[in-house]
């Protein structure tokens, strides 16, 4: 494993620039999330959480991933929120299957496992339908058909390809490599392959909502736009938490600094301008297209932002609490309060039973089954001995 870089201190964080960039984006998209009533949101969260927790509590999944239940619970809570808040027009079944798939990707993103030793036969094993040497791939290959069944063939191909790209992006990040000075294409290259933009952009369009062939051109354009919008928006809202995490020092902003030789404030401003341009393009391109397509996209944007502003993973409540009283800070606080009114849901309302309880229960069942089989085996042996 490559040695990680030093993490900068609190006093170095560009707080004023960061608040300004977030406010500019929130103003551009006219942020005002009206995707759900409170009851609808909680109902969808409960369903998606229960299905996702049950999946990851399975003994073979636990034994393969080796993720502590507490960390698994945090990952599931985060991803269920993302899928429910953003995919607000899909069925609960689609929300649940997407939650499971994207939980797998989040767990890989947070992993420090070096994959090289298990990937030499990856394609050969895939062609010959052999189990993958890498445990994550075994589990994902087993489950992904459940996700793909909700989509047309074109979106399916995008989702599979993007998932493969994502794995390679995580592989690069294991080397803690920010790119060489002068390699201006590297930051964008890495972010495109590890951002899941094509997977997310395709998974917005299940066949229960839109006919893939009828809306092929709009879907293709949406994937192209979401490839950048989704990852840039995530980079912007995750900048604070990544700034202080040693595992996340190869962020897009830091890679801009390293490769282009610019300051952190300049890199953050570059990200902000790109995100705003992308937001404006989505609105301009789709406002006169099929109203259903435009509504799905704009609601996704609203929900995706709400999720970031409310989820504990991004620690934006800390930014809110330390924002100060200047005009920009006041604007950010109003947006954050608006998001939390609809999106800050008490986990006790939907995270039941807990992942820890489910994991312990399922492992106990497996252990009891093993003991039963062992007991039956011993009894059969004794009967056989007596008969002889």
C-alpha positions in Angstrom: 0.0 0.0 0.0 1.3 3.4 -0.9 1.9 5.8 2.0 -0.9 8.4 2.3 -0.3 12.1 2.2 -0.5 14.4 5.2 -3.9 15.8 5.9 -4.1 19.7 6.1 -5.2 21.4 9.2 -8.6 23.1 10.0 -7.0 26.6 9.8 -6.0 26.0 6.1 -9.5 25.2 4.9 -10.8 27.9 2.4 -14.1 28.4 4.2 -15.2 31.6 2.5 -14.5 30.4 -1.0 -16.3 27.1 -0.3 -19.4 28.8 1.0 -19.5 31.0 -2.0 -19.2 28.1 -4.5 -22.0 26.2 -2.8 -24.3 29.2 -2.8 -23.6 29.9 -6.5 -24.6 26.3 -7.4 -27.7 26.4 -5.2 -28.8 29.6 -6.8 -28.2 28.3 -10.3 -30.5 25.3 -9.8 -33.1 27.3 -7.9 -32.8 24.8 -5.1 -36.1 23.9 -3.5 -36.8 20.2 -3.0 -40.4 19.3 -3.2 -39.9 15.7 -4.3 -41.8 14.0 -1.4 -44.1 14.5 1.5 -42.6 13.5 4.8 -44.7 10.3 4.9 -43.7 9.4 1.3 -40.0 9.9 2.0 -40.0 7.8 5.1 -42.0 5.0 3.5 -39.5 4.8 0.6 -36.5 4.9 3.0 -38.0 2.1 5.1 -38.5 -0.2 2.2 -35.1 0.5 0.5 -33.2 0.2 3.8 -34.9 -3.1 4.8 -34.1 -4.7 1.5 -30.5 -3.4 1.4 -29.8 -4.4 5.0 -31.2 -7.9 4.4 -29.0 -8.3 1.4 -25.8 -7.3 3.2 -26.6 -9.3 6.3 -26.4 -12.6 4.4 -23.5 -14.6 5.8 -21.8 -15.2 2.5 -21.8 -11.4 1.8 -20.5 -10.6 5.3 -17.8 -13.2 5.0 -16.7 -12.0 1.6 -16.7 -8.3 2.3 -15.3 -8.5 5.8 -16.8 -5.0 6.6 -17.6 -4.4 10.3 -21.4 -4.0 10.8 -21.1 -0.5 12.1 -19.3 0.7 8.9 -21.8 -1.4 6.8 -24.7 0.3 8.5 -23.3 3.8 7.8 -22.7 2.9 4.1 -26.3 1.5 3.7 -27.8 4.6 5.4 -25.9 6.9 3.1 -26.7 5.1 -0.1 -30.4 4.5 0.7 -30.7 8.2 1.2 -29.1 9.0 -2.1 -31.3 6.5 -4.1 -34.5 7.6 -2.4 -34.0 11.3 -2.5 -32.6 11.4 -6.1 -34.6 8.6 -7.9 -37.8 10.0 -6.5 -40.0 8.9 -9.4 -39.0 5.2 -9.6 -40.7 2.4 -7.8 -39.6 1.3 -4.4 -38.3 -2.0 -5.9 -35.9 0.0 -8.2 -34.8 2.2 -5.3 -34.0 -0.9 -3.3 -32.0 -2.6 -6.1 -30.1 0.6 -6.8 -29.4 1.0 -3.1 -27.8 -2.4 -3.0 -25.7 -1.8 -6.1 -24.5 1.6 -5.1 -23.7 0.3 -1.5 -21.3 -2.1 -3.1 -19.7 0.7 -5.0 -19.4 2.9 -1.8 -17.8 0.0 0.1 -15.2 -0.4 -2.7 -14.6 3.3 -2.7 -13.8 3.3 1.0 -11.7 0.2 0.8 -7.9 0.1 1.0 -7.5 -3.3 -0.5 -5.0 -3.6 -3.3 -6.7 -5.6 -6.1 -3.8 -6.4 -8.4 -3.3 -9.9 -7.0 -6.8 -11.0 -7.8 -7.3 -9.4 -11.3 -4.9 -11.2 -13.6 -7.7 -13.6 -14.8 -10.6 -11.2 -14.5 -11.6 -11.2 -18.2 -10.8 -14.9 -18.8 -13.0 -15.8 -15.8 -15.7 -13.5 -17.1 -15.7 -15.1 -20.5 -15.8 -18.6 -19.1 -18.4 -17.9 -16.4 -16.0 -18.8 -13.7 -16.2 -17.1 -10.2 -14.0 -14.1 -10.0 -10.9 -14.2 -7.8 -11.8 -10.8 -6.4 -14.6 -11.2 -3.8 -16.2 -7.8 -4.6 -16.6 -8.8 -8.2 -18.1 -12.2 -7.2 -20.8 -10.5 -5.2 -21.5 -7.7 -7.7 -21.7 -10.2 -10.6 -24.2 -12.2 -8.7 -26.4 -9.2 -7.9 -26.2 -6.9 -10.8 -28.8 -8.8 -13.0 -31.4 -7.7 -10.4 -30.6 -4.1 -11.2 -30.3 -4.5 -15.0 -33.7 -6.1 -15.3 -35.3 -2.7 -14.7 -33.6 -1.2 -17.8 -33.4 -1.4 -21.6 -30.3 -2.9 -23.2 -28.6 0.4 -24.0 -28.8 1.6 -20.4 -27.7 -1.8 -19.2 -24.5 -1.7 -21.2 -23.7 1.8 -19.9 -24.3 0.7 -16.3 -22.0 -2.4 -16.6 -19.3 -0.5 -18.4 -19.4 2.3 -15.9 -19.2 -0.1 -13.0 -16.0 -1.6 -14.5 -14.6 1.9 -15.0 -15.4 2.6 -11.4 -13.4 -0.4 -10.2 -10.4 0.7 -12.2 -10.7 4.3 -10.8 -10.6 2.9 -7.3 -7.6 0.8 -8.2 -5.8 4.0 -9.3 -6.7 5.7 -6.1 -5.1 2.9 -4.1 -1.8 4.4 -5.3 -2.7 7.8 -3.9 -1.6 9.3 -7.2 -2.7 12.9 -7.9 -1.1 13.0 -11.4 2.1 14.5 -12.7 2.6 18.2 -13.0 1.7 19.3 -16.5 -0.7 16.4 -17.1 -3.8 18.5 -17.3 -6.0 15.7 -18.7 -5.3 13.4 -15.7 -7.7 14.9 -13.1 -10.7 14.7 -15.5 -9.7 11.2 -16.7 -9.6 9.8 -13.2 -12.8 11.5 -12.1 -14.7 10.3 -15.2 -13.8 6.6 -14.6 -14.3 6.6 -10.8 -17.4 8.8 -10.8 -20.0 6.3 -12.0 -21.5 9.1 -14.1 -22.6 6.8 -16.9 -24.1 4.3 -14.4 -26.0 7.0 -12.6 -27.0 8.8 -15.8 -28.4 5.5 -17.2 -30.1 4.3 -14.1 -32.3 7.4 -14.0 -34.3 5.9 -16.9 -35.9 2.5 -15.9 -38.3 1.1 -18.4 -41.2 1.6 -15.9 -40.8 5.3 -16.5 -39.6 5.8 -20.1 -39.4 3.8 -23.3 -35.7 3.6 -24.1 -36.0 3.5 -27.9 -38.6 6.3 -28.0 -36.4 8.6 -25.9 -33.0 7.3 -27.0 -31.6 10.7 -28.0 -32.7 12.3 -24.8 -31.4 9.5 -22.7 -28.0 9.6 -24.5 -27.8 13.4 -24.0 -28.8 13.0 -20.3 -26.1 10.5 -19.7 -23.5 12.8 -21.4 -24.6 15.7 -19.2 -24.9 13.7 -15.9 -21.5 12.2 -16.4 -20.0 15.5 -15.3 -22.8 17.1 -13.4 -23.2 14.3 -10.9 -19.5 13.9 -10.1 -18.8 17.6 -10.0 -21.7 18.3 -7.7 -20.5 15.4 -5.5 -17.0 16.8 -5.5 -18.2 20.2 -4.5 -20.4 19.0 -1.6 -17.9 16.4 -0.5 -14.9 18.8 -0.6 -15.2 19.6 3.1 -15.2 16.0 4.4 -12.5 14.9 1.9 -10.3 17.8 2.9 -9.7 16.2 6.3 -9.6 12.5 5.3 -6.3 10.9 4.4 -8.0 8.4 2.1 -9.6 11.2 0.1 -6.5 13.4 -0.7 -6.7 12.4 -4.4 -9.8 14.5 -4.9 -10.5 16.3 -8.1 -9.7 19.6 -6.6 -6.4 18.4 -5.2 -5.5 16.8 -8.5 -6.1 20.1 -10.3 -3.7 21.7 -7.9 -1.1 19.1 -8.4 -1.3 18.7 -12.2 -2.0 22.3 -13.2 0.1 24.1 -10.5 -2.8 26.3 -9.4 -3.9 27.3 -5.9 -6.6 25.5 -3.9 -8.9 28.5 -4.2 -8.4 28.5 -8.0 -9.1 24.8 -8.3 -12.3 25.2 -6.2 -13.4 28.1 -8.4 -12.7 25.9 -11.5 -14.9 23.2 -10.1 -17.6 25.6 -9.2 -17.7 27.2 -12.7 -17.8 23.8 -14.4 -20.6 22.6 -12.1 -22.6 25.7 -12.7 -22.1 25.5 -16.5 -23.2 21.9 -16.5 -26.3 22.7 -14.4 -27.2 25.5 -16.8 -26.8 23.3 -19.8 -29.0 20.6 -18.4 -31.8 23.1 -17.8 -31.3 24.8 -21.2 -31.1 21.6 -23.2 -34.1 19.8 -21.6 -36.5 22.6 -20.8 -38.2 22.2 -24.3 -37.9 18.4 -24.6 -40.4 15.9 -23.3 -41.8 17.4 -20.0 -41.5 14.0 -18.3 -37.8 13.8 -19.1 -37.2 17.4 -17.9 -39.1 16.7 -14.7 -37.2 13.5 -13.9 -33.9 15.3 -14.4 -34.7 18.4 -12.4 -36.2 16.3 -9.5 -33.0 14.2 -9.5 -30.9 17.4 -9.2 -33.0 18.7 -6.3 -32.9 15.3 -4.4 -29.2 14.8 -5.1 -28.4 18.1 -3.5 -30.7 17.5 -0.5 -29.0 14.2 0.1 -25.6 15.9 0.3 -26.8 18.7 2.5 -28.4 16.3 5.0 -26.3 13.1 5.0 -23.9 12.7 7.9 -21.1 11.4 5.6 -20.6 14.9 4.2 -20.4 16.7 7.5 -22.0 19.8 6.1 -23.7 20.5 9.3 -20.3 21.5 10.6 -20.0 24.0 7.8 -23.4 25.3 8.6 -22.6 25.7 12.3 -19.4 27.6 11.6 -20.6 29.6 8.7 -20.7 33.1 10.3 -23.1 35.9 9.6 -21.9 37.5 6.4 -24.4 37.7 3.5 -23.0 34.6 1.7 -23.1 32.6 4.9 -26.6 33.6 5.6 -27.7 32.4 2.1 -26.0 29.1 2.7 -27.7 28.7 6.0 -31.1 29.3 4.5 -30.5 26.7 1.8 -29.2 24.2 4.4 -32.2 24.8 6.6 -34.5 24.3 3.7 -32.8 21.0 2.9 -32.9 19.7 6.4 -36.6 20.5 6.8 -37.4 17.8 4.2 -34.3 15.6 4.2 -33.0 15.3 7.8 -35.0 12.2 8.8 -34.4 10.5 12.2 -32.8 7.1 11.4 -35.0 5.6 14.1 -37.9 6.1 11.7 -36.6 3.8 9.1 -33.3 2.0 10.0 -35.0 -0.9 11.7 -34.0 -3.5 12.5 -30.4 -2.3 12.7 -27.8 -3.8 10.4 -25.8 -5.0 13.4 -28.9 -7.0 14.6 -29.5 -8.4 11.2 -25.9 -9.5 10.7 -25.8 -11.1 14.2 -29.1 -12.9 13.6 -28.1 -14.3 10.1 -24.7 -15.5 11.4 -26.4 -17.1 14.3 -28.7 -18.9 12.0 -25.8 -20.2 9.9 -24.0 -21.3 13.0 -27.0 -23.2 14.3 -27.5 -24.8 10.9 -23.9 -26.0 10.9 -24.3 -27.4 14.4 -27.5 -29.2 13.4 -25.8 -30.7 10.3 -22.8 -31.8 12.5 -25.1 -33.4 15.0 -27.1 -35.3 12.4 -23.8 -36.5 10.9 -22.6 -37.8 14.3 -25.9 -39.5 14.9 -25.9 -41.2 11.5 -22.4 -42.4 12.2 -23.4 -44.0 15.5 -26.4 -45.7 13.9 -24.2 -47.0 11.1 -21.7 -48.4 13.7 -24.5 -50.1 15.7 -25.9 -51.7 12.5 -22.5 -53.2 11.7 
